[in-house]
């Protein structure tokens, strides 16, 4: 897997672990956007609440954007329910 620069906190590490296990990405970046949302809903000051995931996986071949997002959301379901306030997803298949 070719990893892009990724956030280093425990939530970011768990996002990476779950996406790697579920989708076997060829490229993965987990970016912590929390500081950009200081003062917004869902930002409690502790960080690791808002993320962007950039993921490339053969799993996405032939899937539309919604199906790709559902696959990512499914892999992160517990985190989205309990920990992550906002998640932006950039998902593509290899070669796109």
C-alpha positions as CSV (number, residue, x, y, z in Angstrom):
1,X,0.0,0.0,0.0
2,X,1.3,3.5,-0.9
3,X,0.4,5.7,2.0
4,X,0.1,9.4,1.7
5,X,0.9,11.8,4.6
6,X,-1.5,10.7,7.3
7,X,-2.5,12.2,10.7
8,X,-0.8,10.6,13.6
9,X,-3.4,10.5,16.4
10,X,-5.1,7.4,17.8
11,X,-8.4,8.1,15.9
12,X,-6.6,8.6,12.6
13,X,-4.6,5.4,13.3
14,X,-7.9,3.5,13.9
15,X,-9.4,4.9,10.7
16,X,-6.4,3.7,8.8
17,X,-6.5,0.2,10.4
18,X,-10.2,-0.3,9.7
19,X,-10.0,0.9,6.1
20,X,-6.9,-1.2,5.4
21,X,-8.6,-4.3,6.8
22,X,-11.9,-3.7,5.0
23,X,-10.8,-2.3,1.6
24,X,-7.1,-3.2,1.1
25,X,-6.3,0.2,-0.3
26,X,-3.4,0.8,-2.7
27,X,-3.2,4.4,-1.4
28,X,-4.5,5.9,1.8
29,X,-4.4,9.2,3.5
30,X,-6.2,10.2,6.7
31,X,-6.1,13.9,7.2
32,X,-7.2,15.5,10.5
33,X,-9.2,18.6,9.6
34,X,-10.3,19.2,13.2
35,X,-8.4,22.4,13.7
36,X,-10.1,24.0,10.7
37,X,-13.4,23.5,12.5
38,X,-12.5,25.1,15.9
39,X,-15.7,26.7,17.2
40,X,-18.0,24.7,14.9
41,X,-20.5,22.1,16.1
42,X,-18.8,18.8,16.9
43,X,-15.4,20.3,17.7
44,X,-14.9,20.0,21.4
45,X,-11.3,21.3,21.4
46,X,-9.8,17.8,21.9
47,X,-9.1,17.3,18.2
48,X,-9.6,14.3,16.0
49,X,-13.3,15.0,15.2
50,X,-13.2,16.0,11.6
51,X,-11.3,14.0,8.9
52,X,-10.7,13.7,5.2
53,X,-10.0,10.3,3.8
54,X,-8.3,9.9,0.4
55,X,-8.5,6.3,-0.5
56,X,-7.7,4.3,-3.7
57,X,-8.8,0.6,-3.7
58,X,-9.5,-2.1,-6.3
59,X,-12.7,-2.7,-4.3
60,X,-14.1,0.5,-5.8
61,X,-13.8,-0.6,-9.4
62,X,-17.2,-0.5,-11.1
63,X,-18.8,1.2,-8.1
64,X,-20.4,4.7,-8.2
65,X,-19.6,7.5,-5.8
66,X,-22.4,6.6,-3.4
67,X,-21.5,2.9,-3.2
68,X,-17.8,3.9,-2.6
69,X,-18.8,6.2,0.2
70,X,-21.1,3.5,1.7
71,X,-18.2,1.1,1.7
72,X,-16.0,3.6,3.6
73,X,-18.8,4.5,6.0
74,X,-19.5,0.8,6.6
75,X,-15.9,0.2,7.6
76,X,-16.0,3.1,10.0
77,X,-19.5,2.7,11.3
78,X,-18.7,2.6,15.0
79,X,-16.3,5.5,14.8
80,X,-18.8,7.6,12.9
81,X,-21.4,6.8,15.5
82,X,-19.2,7.4,18.6
83,X,-16.1,9.4,17.7
84,X,-16.0,11.1,14.3
85,X,-18.2,14.2,13.8
86,X,-17.5,14.8,10.1
87,X,-15.8,12.8,7.3
88,X,-15.0,13.9,3.8
89,X,-14.3,11.0,1.4
90,X,-12.3,11.0,-1.8
91,X,-12.5,7.4,-3.1
92,X,-11.3,6.1,-6.4
93,X,-10.3,2.8,-8.1
94,X,-6.7,2.4,-9.3
95,X,-6.1,4.1,-12.6
96,X,-8.7,6.7,-12.1
